[in-house]
Amino acid sequence: MSPSQQATTLLANRPFVMLLAGRTTSMLGMAFSPVALAFGLLQLPDGGPATLSIVLAAQTLPMVVFMLVGGVIADRYPRRLVLLTGELLAALGWGAIGVMLLTGFAPIALLSLAAAIAGMSSALIYPALSGIIPDLVSEDMLQPANSWLAMGASVARLAGLVAAGAVVVWLGGGWAMVTAGSLFALSGLLMMRLPRLTGTLAGAEDHPIRQLVEGWGEFKSRQWLWVCVVQWSVLILALQAAHGVLGPVVAEQELGGAAAWTVILAGEAVGAMIGVAISLAWHPQRPILVGTLLTGTAALPPILLAVSAPLWMVTGAMGLQGIGFELFGVLWLTTMQNEVPPEALSRVASYDALGSLMLGPVGLLLAGPATLAFGVHLPLLVTGLLALGTMSFALAFPEVRQLRSRLAPAASDEIAPLPSAPLATDPLVAD
């Protein structure tokens, strides 16, 4: 089926269109957050890298801690309701930060509390979103559906970054955060239009702990899955430090402030759109191998920032990272949806997210003190080298190199597909 025929099929699917609209609106709200939060906090009278590290860690930590709970909830209860709850929590958290920045009453404890509420929302949204897509489209439409969702997110990210940069420069970070909260609330209203589907849920008869154990069985039985999660755990530690704290500090000190960082992030968003466009037409036979190789693009931006490269060069590197990461995301999610039973998919996605994100707060907390102790350039160089090291680690494992797409045509001279793992009930995460 050609990309145009796939698009026609998906756009005729009203539940999928509602999901696409809601997710795109949510990502539009999220696009306001990096610029607005970073420069809103850096411009507070007592703000600085340490304050930014603490608030970002307060957002990430609850997301990690509650991720497994979110996976169980999304496999037990209607995923539409779980998505709605997550979007409303995000609206509350980000909107509250905006109000604090506008009023000037922004104690770090309240900022951290609001950020934690926003972080908890992600613990519900990611597992539910991963699980609901196969409920709405057929197996042969999974990669096109994931590509369309990623395209909507990329367009929203670019539009949101441009708008957020303008709002931050002209009106301040507070109004940008209030706008983000309003967009999350609108996304929640759109999620209410999704159908009430329960056919692929695990059900509420089993104890949640037992369901967690079953999800862990599905997760650990697939080498490609847990190896890539370990890789991304360290990679996100590096990325959180580089993009959350170190990058904005370099932008503030050397590149012109919020406007320059907005341009850099916009470069990533443009690259992401290109990556999604490629994913609509390219279905590699070994998706995890291809995706893992593409993660090496994450090393370029922090290394260039570390050597004080010009703005255009850093922006171009972020564009390459956007291409690589978006392709990885589509290939990863599609592979997981094809390989994992649908009734366990949200739990496996929660193990994916938990493992991938659990070191993120460490990177955020270390970035501020590292800047004070060593300056900003050496920590950035370290994060770039870490990105290369994680890619090499993952490529050392056979399943990462050999796992074939279920929908790819078999070739006699290629390594045969790996067998499906047994159901965890007989004897879990990604980006």
C-alpha positions as CSV (number, residue, x, y, z in Angstrom):
1,M,0.0,0.0,0.0
2,S,1.4,3.4,-1.0
3,P,1.8,6.2,1.5
4,S,-1.1,8.1,0.0
5,Q,-3.3,5.0,0.3
6,Q,-2.2,4.6,3.9
7,A,-3.0,8.2,4.6
8,T,-6.5,7.8,3.1
9,T,-7.2,4.8,5.2
10,L,-6.0,6.4,8.4
11,L,-7.8,9.7,7.9
12,A,-11.1,7.7,7.3
13,N,-10.6,6.1,10.7
14,R,-12.4,8.6,13.0
15,P,-11.1,7.3,16.3
16,F,-7.5,7.5,15.0
17,V,-8.1,11.0,13.8
18,M,-9.3,12.0,17.3
19,L,-6.2,10.4,18.8
20,L,-4.0,12.2,16.3
21,A,-5.7,15.6,17.0
22,G,-5.4,15.1,20.8
23,R,-1.8,13.9,20.7
24,T,-0.7,16.7,18.4
25,T,-2.4,19.3,20.7
26,S,-0.7,17.8,23.7
27,M,2.7,17.9,22.0
28,L,2.0,21.5,21.0
29,G,1.6,22.3,24.7
30,M,4.8,20.3,25.6
31,A,6.7,22.3,23.0
32,F,6.2,25.4,25.0
33,S,7.8,23.8,28.1
34,P,11.6,23.5,27.4
35,V,12.1,27.2,26.4
36,A,9.5,28.7,28.8
37,L,10.6,26.7,31.8
38,A,14.4,26.9,31.3
39,F,14.5,30.7,30.7
40,G,11.7,31.5,33.0
41,L,13.6,29.9,35.9
42,L,17.0,31.2,34.8
43,Q,15.6,34.8,34.8
44,L,14.1,34.5,38.3
45,P,15.9,36.8,40.9
46,D,17.4,33.8,42.7
47,G,17.3,31.4,39.7
48,G,20.2,29.7,38.0
49,P,21.5,26.3,36.8
50,A,21.0,24.7,40.2
51,T,17.3,25.9,40.4
52,L,16.7,24.6,36.9
53,S,18.3,21.2,37.8
54,I,16.1,20.8,40.9
55,V,12.8,21.7,39.2
56,L,13.5,19.5,36.1
57,A,14.5,16.6,38.4
58,A,11.3,17.1,40.4
59,Q,9.4,16.7,37.1
60,T,11.3,13.6,36.0
61,L,11.4,11.7,39.2
62,P,7.7,11.2,39.7
63,M,7.4,10.2,36.0
64,V,9.9,7.5,36.6
65,V,8.6,6.4,40.0
66,F,4.9,6.1,38.8
67,M,5.6,4.7,35.4
68,L,5.0,1.0,36.3
69,V,1.8,2.0,38.1
70,G,0.7,3.8,34.9
71,G,1.4,0.7,32.9
72,V,-0.7,-1.5,35.1
73,I,-3.5,1.1,35.1
74,A,-3.4,1.4,31.3
75,D,-3.7,-2.4,30.9
76,R,-6.5,-2.7,33.4
77,Y,-8.8,0.2,32.7
78,P,-10.0,2.0,29.5
79,R,-7.0,3.6,27.9
80,R,-9.1,6.5,26.8
81,L,-9.8,7.4,30.4
82,V,-6.1,7.0,31.4
83,L,-5.1,9.4,28.6
84,L,-7.7,11.9,29.6
85,T,-6.5,11.9,33.3
86,G,-2.9,12.3,32.2
87,E,-3.6,15.3,30.0
88,L,-5.6,17.1,32.8
89,L,-2.8,16.5,35.2
90,A,-0.3,18.0,32.7
91,A,-2.7,21.0,32.4
92,L,-2.7,21.5,36.1
93,G,1.0,21.2,36.6
94,W,2.3,23.4,33.8
95,G,-0.5,25.9,34.3
96,A,0.4,26.3,37.9
97,I,4.0,27.0,37.1
98,G,2.9,29.6,34.6
99,V,0.8,31.4,37.3
100,M,3.8,31.3,39.7
101,L,6.1,32.9,37.1
102,L,3.5,35.5,36.3
103,T,2.8,36.5,39.9
104,G,6.5,36.4,40.9
105,F,5.6,34.1,43.8
106,A,7.7,31.1,42.8
107,P,9.3,29.3,45.8
108,I,11.3,26.4,44.6
109,A,9.2,24.0,46.7
110,L,5.9,24.9,44.9
111,L,7.6,25.0,41.5
112,S,8.9,21.5,42.2
113,L,5.5,20.3,43.4
114,A,3.8,21.6,40.2
115,A,6.6,20.0,38.1
116,A,6.0,16.7,39.9
117,I,2.3,16.8,39.0
118,A,3.2,17.4,35.4
119,G,5.7,14.5,35.6
120,M,3.1,12.1,36.9
121,S,1.0,12.9,33.9
122,S,3.6,11.3,31.6
123,A,3.6,8.2,33.7
124,L,-0.1,7.7,32.6
125,I,0.1,9.1,29.0
126,Y,3.0,7.1,27.6
127,P,1.9,3.5,28.5
128,A,-1.7,4.3,27.5
129,L,-0.7,5.8,24.2
130,S,1.5,2.9,23.3
131,G,-1.3,0.4,24.1
132,I,-4.2,2.2,22.5
133,I,-2.8,2.5,19.0
134,P,-3.2,-1.3,18.1
135,D,-6.7,-0.9,19.5
136,L,-7.6,1.6,16.8
137,V,-5.7,0.4,13.6
138,S,-4.9,-3.0,12.0
139,E,-1.4,-4.6,12.3
140,D,-0.4,-3.6,8.8
141,M,-1.2,0.0,9.5
142,L,0.8,0.3,12.8
143,Q,3.9,1.9,11.3
144,P,2.0,4.4,9.2
145,A,-0.2,5.2,12.3
146,N,2.9,5.7,14.4
147,S,4.5,7.8,11.7
148,W,1.4,10.0,11.4
149,L,1.4,10.5,15.2
150,A,5.1,11.3,15.1
151,M,4.5,13.7,12.2
152,G,1.8,15.5,14.2
153,A,4.1,15.7,17.2
154,S,7.0,17.0,15.1
155,V,4.9,19.7,13.4
156,A,3.5,20.7,16.8
157,R,7.0,20.7,18.3
158,L,8.2,23.1,15.6
159,A,5.2,25.4,15.8
160,G,5.3,25.3,19.5
161,L,9.0,26.2,19.7
162,V,8.6,29.1,17.4
163,A,5.5,30.4,19.3
164,A,7.1,29.7,22.7
165,G,10.3,31.5,21.8
166,A,8.3,34.6,20.6
167,V,6.1,34.5,23.8
168,V,9.1,34.1,26.1
169,V,10.9,37.0,24.4
170,W,7.9,39.3,24.2
171,L,5.8,38.4,27.2
172,G,7.9,36.1,29.4
173,G,7.9,32.5,30.4
174,G,4.8,32.7,32.6
175,W,2.5,33.3,29.7
176,A,4.1,30.6,27.7
177,M,3.5,28.1,30.5
178,V,-0.1,29.2,30.9
179,T,-0.6,28.6,27.2
180,A,0.9,25.1,27.6
181,G,-1.5,24.3,30.3
182,S,-4.4,25.4,28.2
183,L,-3.3,23.2,25.3
184,F,-3.1,20.2,27.6
185,A,-6.6,20.8,28.7
186,L,-7.8,21.0,25.1
187,S,-6.1,17.7,24.4
188,G,-7.9,16.2,27.3
189,L,-11.2,17.3,25.7
190,L,-10.2,15.6,22.4
191,M,-9.3,12.4,24.2
192,M,-12.8,12.3,25.6
193,R,-14.0,11.6,22.0
194,L,-12.1,8.3,21.7
195,P,-14.2,5.1,21.8
196,R,-14.6,3.1,25.0
197,L,-12.5,0.0,24.1
198,T,-11.8,-2.8,26.6
199,G,-11.2,-5.8,24.3
200,T,-7.4,-5.9,24.6
201,L,-7.2,-5.1,28.3
202,A,-5.8,-7.5,30.8
203,G,-8.8,-7.1,33.0
204,A,-9.1,-6.2,36.7
205,E,-9.5,-9.7,38.1
206,D,-5.8,-10.3,38.7
207,H,-3.9,-8.6,41.4
208,P,-1.9,-5.6,40.1
209,I,1.4,-7.1,41.5
210,R,0.8,-10.3,39.5
211,Q,0.2,-8.2,36.4
212,L,3.4,-6.3,37.1
213,V,5.3,-9.6,37.3
214,E,3.7,-10.8,34.1
215,G,4.7,-7.6,32.4
216,W,8.3,-8.1,33.6
217,G,8.3,-11.6,32.2
218,E,7.3,-10.2,28.7
219,F,10.0,-7.5,29.0
220,K,13.0,-9.6,30.1
221,S,12.3,-12.4,27.7
222,R,13.3,-10.2,24.7
223,Q,17.0,-9.3,24.6
224,W,16.6,-6.6,22.1
225,L,14.1,-4.8,24.3
226,W,16.0,-4.7,27.6
227,V,19.3,-4.0,26.0
228,C,18.0,-1.0,24.2
229,V,16.3,0.2,27.4
230,V,19.7,-0.1,29.2
231,Q,21.3,1.9,26.4
232,W,18.6,4.6,26.6
233,S,18.8,4.8,30.3
234,V,22.4,6.1,30.1
235,L,21.7,8.1,26.9
236,I,18.8,10.0,28.5
237,L,21.0,10.8,31.5
238,A,23.4,12.5,29.1
239,L,20.6,14.1,27.1
240,Q,18.8,15.5,30.1
241,A,22.0,17.1,31.3
242,A,22.9,18.4,27.9
243,H,19.5,19.6,26.7
244,G,17.9,20.4,30.0
245,V,20.7,22.4,31.7
246,L,24.0,22.6,29.9
247,G,22.7,23.6,26.5
248,P,20.5,26.5,27.8
249,V,23.4,27.8,29.9
250,V,25.7,27.9,26.8
251,A,22.9,29.6,24.8
252,E,22.5,32.2,27.6
253,Q,26.2,32.8,27.9
254,E,27.5,32.6,24.3
255,L,24.7,32.3,21.7
256,G,22.2,35.0,22.5
257,G,19.8,33.5,25.1
258,A,16.3,32.1,24.6
259,A,16.0,33.0,21.0
260,A,19.2,31.1,20.1
261,W,18.1,28.0,22.1
262,T,14.7,28.2,20.4
263,V,16.4,28.1,17.0
264,I,18.5,25.0,18.0
265,L,15.4,23.2,19.2
266,A,13.5,24.2,16.1
267,G,16.3,22.6,14.1
268,E,15.7,19.3,15.9
269,A,11.9,19.7,15.2
270,V,12.6,20.2,11.5
271,G,14.8,17.1,11.5
272,A,12.1,15.1,13.2
273,M,9.6,16.0,10.5
274,I,12.1,14.8,7.9
275,G,12.6,11.6,9.9
276,V,8.9,10.9,10.1
277,A,8.5,11.5,6.3
278,I,11.2,8.9,5.7
279,S,9.5,6.4,8.1
280,L,6.3,6.7,6.0
281,A,8.1,5.1,3.0
282,W,10.9,3.1,4.6
283,H,10.3,-0.2,6.3
284,P,13.8,-1.6,7.1
285,Q,14.0,-5.4,7.6
286,R,16.1,-5.0,10.7
287,P,14.4,-2.0,12.5
288,I,16.2,-2.2,15.8
289,L,19.6,-2.4,14.2
290,V,18.8,0.7,12.0
291,G,17.3,2.6,15.0
292,T,20.3,1.9,17.2
293,L,22.8,3.1,14.6
294,L,20.7,6.3,14.3
295,T,21.1,7.0,18.1
296,G,24.7,7.9,17.4
297,T,23.5,11.3,16.1
298,A,22.9,12.3,19.7
299,A,26.6,12.8,20.2
300,L,26.9,15.7,17.7
301,P,25.1,18.6,19.4
302,P,26.7,18.4,22.8
303,I,30.2,18.0,21.3
304,L,29.7,21.0,19.1
305,L,28.4,23.1,22.0
306,A,31.4,22.0,24.0
307,V,33.8,23.4,21.4
308,S,31.8,26.6,21.0
309,A,30.7,25.9,17.4
310,P,28.6,28.5,15.7
311,L,24.8,28.5,16.0
312,W,24.1,27.2,12.5
313,M,26.3,24.2,13.0
314,V,24.7,23.2,16.3
315,T,21.3,23.7,14.8
316,G,22.2,21.4,11.9
317,A,23.5,18.8,14.3
318,M,20.2,19.0,16.2
319,G,18.4,18.5,12.9
320,L,20.4,15.3,12.3
321,Q,19.5,14.1,15.8
322,G,15.9,14.9,15.1
323,I,15.9,12.7,12.0
324,G,17.6,9.8,13.9
325,F,15.5,10.0,17.0
326,E,12.2,10.2,15.1
327,L,13.0,7.3,12.9
328,F,14.1,5.3,16.0
329,G,10.9,6.2,17.8
330,V,8.6,5.0,14.9
331,L,10.6,1.8,14.3
332,W,10.8,1.1,18.1
333,L,7.2,1.5,18.8
334,T,6.0,-0.4,15.8
335,T,8.4,-3.3,16.6
336,M,7.1,-3.4,20.2
337,Q,3.5,-3.4,19.1
338,N,4.2,-6.2,16.7
339,E,6.2,-8.4,19.1
340,V,4.4,-7.9,22.5
341,P,0.8,-9.2,23.1
342,P,-1.7,-6.3,23.1
343,E,-3.0,-7.1,26.6
344,A,0.5,-6.7,28.1
345,L,1.6,-3.8,25.8
346,S,1.1,-0.9,28.2
347,R,2.9,-2.7,31.0
348,V,5.9,-3.5,28.7
349,A,5.8,0.1,27.6
350,S,6.0,1.2,31.2
351,Y,9.0,-1.0,31.9
352,D,10.5,0.5,28.7
353,A,9.9,4.1,29.9
354,L,10.9,3.3,33.5
355,G,14.2,1.9,32.5
356,S,14.9,4.5,29.9
357,L,14.1,7.5,32.1
358,M,15.2,6.4,35.5
359,L,18.7,8.0,35.3
360,G,17.3,11.2,33.8
361,P,17.0,12.9,37.2
362,V,20.6,12.0,37.9
363,G,21.7,13.8,34.8
364,L,19.7,16.9,35.7
365,L,20.9,16.9,39.3
366,L,24.6,16.5,38.2
367,A,24.5,19.1,35.5
368,G,24.2,22.1,37.8
369,P,27.0,21.2,40.2
370,A,29.2,20.0,37.2
371,T,28.8,23.4,35.6
372,L,29.9,25.1,38.8
373,A,32.8,22.8,39.3
374,F,34.2,22.3,35.7
375,G,32.4,25.0,33.6
376,V,29.9,24.1,31.0
377,H,32.1,22.8,28.1
378,L,33.7,19.8,29.7
379,P,30.4,18.2,30.9
380,L,29.0,18.8,27.4
381,L,31.9,16.9,25.9
382,V,31.4,14.0,28.3
383,T,27.7,13.8,27.4
384,G,28.5,13.5,23.7
385,L,31.0,10.7,24.4
386,L,28.5,8.9,26.5
387,A,26.0,8.9,23.6
388,L,28.6,7.2,21.4
389,G,29.4,4.6,24.1
390,T,25.8,3.6,24.6
391,M,25.3,3.0,20.9
392,S,28.4,0.7,20.8
393,F,27.1,-1.1,23.9
394,A,23.7,-2.0,22.3
395,L,25.2,-3.1,19.0
396,A,27.2,-5.8,20.8
397,F,24.1,-7.9,21.4
398,P,22.9,-10.3,18.7
399,E,19.1,-9.6,18.9
400,V,19.7,-5.9,18.4
401,R,21.5,-6.6,15.2
402,Q,19.4,-9.5,13.9
403,L,15.7,-8.9,14.9
404,R,13.7,-8.7,11.7
405,S,10.4,-6.9,11.1
406,R,7.4,-9.2,11.0
407,L,6.1,-7.4,8.0
408,A,9.4,-7.4,6.1
409,P,9.7,-9.9,3.2
410,A,11.9,-12.8,4.0
411,A,15.1,-13.3,2.1
412,S,17.0,-16.6,1.9
413,D,20.4,-15.0,2.5
414,E,19.3,-13.1,5.6
415,I,19.2,-14.3,9.2
416,A,15.9,-15.8,10.0
417,P,13.4,-13.9,12.3
418,L,13.8,-14.4,16.0
419,P,11.0,-16.6,17.5
420,S,8.4,-14.8,19.6
421,A,9.0,-14.9,23.3
422,P,6.6,-17.0,25.4
423,L,3.8,-15.4,27.2
424,A,4.8,-14.3,30.7
425,T,1.8,-16.2,32.1
426,D,3.4,-19.6,31.1
427,P,6.5,-20.2,33.3
428,L,9.0,-4.5,30.0
429,V,10.4,0.3,27.5
430,A,11.2,2.9,24.6
431,D,11.4,6.2,23.2
